[in-house]
Amino acid sequence: MLLNALKPLVEMRLAGQLPPGDVWVLFGNYEQTPWWHWSGVSVEVVIAETAPVARLDLRALVGLSVCVQADRYSDQLLRLCKRLKEFARSLNVYVLAWLPEHVGMFWDRGQADDWRSFELEEAL
């Protein structure tokens, strides 16, 4: 299943282009911005928490750096992250409910399946 928000990224990748920065996945109740109307901006894709994560076509994200923002941690978020690890080069996950104590967690292709966390002090 291909999300409408991913279709412009698919077209970009088929044309041999890469997005100018990280691909942002906003997971939850967010409004989709029409990022494809402007050139040189980051890709922002909204995925509803109720989306069938196991069936999403995420191939457009192959080899890209992906940042996920979610309001809260959930099993569905973990399922999405597991799927994203199949395609992405790296994955940063920011859970807003964890702030200010924790910023989030990250994973890079080539490391073990374990997540590493990064703290606010490390980011400053």
C-alpha positions as CSV (number, residue, x, y, z in Angstrom):
1,M,0.0,0.0,0.0
2,L,1.5,3.3,-1.1
3,L,0.6,6.4,0.9
4,N,-0.4,9.4,-1.1
5,A,2.2,11.5,0.8
6,L,5.0,9.1,-0.5
7,K,4.0,9.3,-4.2
8,P,6.0,12.5,-4.8
9,L,9.1,10.9,-3.2
10,V,8.6,7.8,-5.4
11,E,8.5,10.1,-8.5
12,M,11.6,11.9,-7.3
13,R,13.5,8.7,-6.8
14,L,12.4,7.3,-10.1
15,A,13.8,10.5,-11.7
16,G,17.1,9.7,-10.1
17,Q,16.9,12.5,-7.5
18,L,17.5,12.4,-3.8
19,P,15.8,14.6,-1.2
20,P,18.0,17.5,0.0
21,G,18.0,16.2,3.6
22,D,16.5,13.7,6.0
23,V,13.0,12.3,5.3
24,W,10.7,13.2,8.2
25,V,8.0,10.8,9.1
26,L,5.4,12.4,11.4
27,F,3.6,9.5,13.1
28,G,0.2,10.2,14.6
29,N,-2.4,12.8,14.2
30,Y,-0.5,15.4,12.1
31,E,-1.5,17.4,9.0
32,Q,0.3,16.5,5.8
33,T,2.2,19.5,4.3
34,P,2.4,19.7,0.5
35,W,6.2,19.6,0.6
36,W,6.4,18.6,-3.0
37,H,5.1,22.0,-4.1
38,W,8.5,23.6,-3.2
39,S,11.9,22.7,-4.4
40,G,14.8,22.0,-2.1
41,V,12.8,21.3,1.0
42,S,12.8,18.3,3.3
43,V,10.4,15.5,2.6
44,E,7.6,15.2,5.3
45,V,5.4,12.2,5.3
46,V,2.5,11.8,7.7
47,I,1.6,8.3,8.8
48,A,-1.5,7.9,10.9
49,E,-1.1,5.7,14.0
50,T,-4.0,3.6,12.7
51,A,-2.2,2.9,9.3
52,P,-1.6,-0.7,8.4
53,V,2.2,-0.5,9.0
54,A,2.8,-4.0,7.9
55,R,1.4,-3.3,4.4
56,L,3.0,0.1,3.7
57,D,5.2,0.4,0.6
58,L,8.3,2.1,2.0
59,R,10.7,1.3,-0.8
60,A,11.1,5.0,-1.7
61,L,13.1,5.3,1.6
62,V,15.8,2.8,0.6
63,G,19.2,4.2,1.6
64,L,17.8,7.5,3.0
65,S,18.2,9.0,6.5
66,V,14.8,9.0,8.2
67,C,13.7,10.9,11.3
68,V,10.5,9.9,13.0
69,Q,8.5,12.2,15.3
70,A,5.7,10.7,17.4
71,D,3.7,12.2,20.3
72,R,4.0,9.0,22.3
73,Y,5.7,5.7,22.3
74,S,3.5,2.7,21.3
75,D,3.7,-0.8,20.0
76,Q,2.5,0.6,16.6
77,L,5.4,3.1,16.6
78,L,7.8,0.2,17.3
79,R,6.3,-1.8,14.4
80,L,6.8,1.2,12.1
81,C,10.4,1.6,13.2
82,K,11.1,-2.1,12.6
83,R,9.7,-1.8,9.1
84,L,11.7,1.4,8.4
85,K,14.9,-0.4,9.4
86,E,14.4,-2.7,6.4
87,F,14.8,0.3,4.1
88,A,16.5,3.3,5.7
89,R,20.2,4.0,6.0
90,S,19.7,5.5,9.5
91,L,16.8,6.2,11.7
92,N,16.3,8.8,14.4
93,V,13.2,8.6,16.5
94,Y,11.9,11.5,18.6
95,V,9.1,10.8,21.1
96,L,7.7,14.1,22.4
97,A,6.3,12.5,25.6
98,W,9.8,11.6,26.6
99,L,11.0,15.2,26.7
100,P,12.7,16.8,28.5
101,E,14.4,13.8,30.2
102,H,15.1,12.0,26.9
103,V,15.4,13.1,23.3
104,G,14.9,9.8,21.6
105,M,16.8,6.9,20.1
106,F,18.7,6.1,16.9
107,W,19.9,3.3,14.7
108,D,22.4,3.2,11.9
109,R,22.6,0.5,9.2
110,G,25.5,-1.8,10.0
111,Q,25.1,-1.6,13.8
112,A,23.4,-4.3,15.8
113,D,19.6,-4.3,15.9
114,D,19.8,-2.6,19.3
115,W,18.7,1.0,19.5
116,R,21.0,3.6,21.1
117,S,19.6,6.5,22.9
118,F,20.8,10.1,22.7
119,E,20.2,12.5,25.5
120,L,19.6,16.2,25.5
121,E,23.1,16.9,27.0
122,E,24.7,15.0,24.1
123,A,22.8,17.0,21.5
124,L,23.8,20.4,22.9
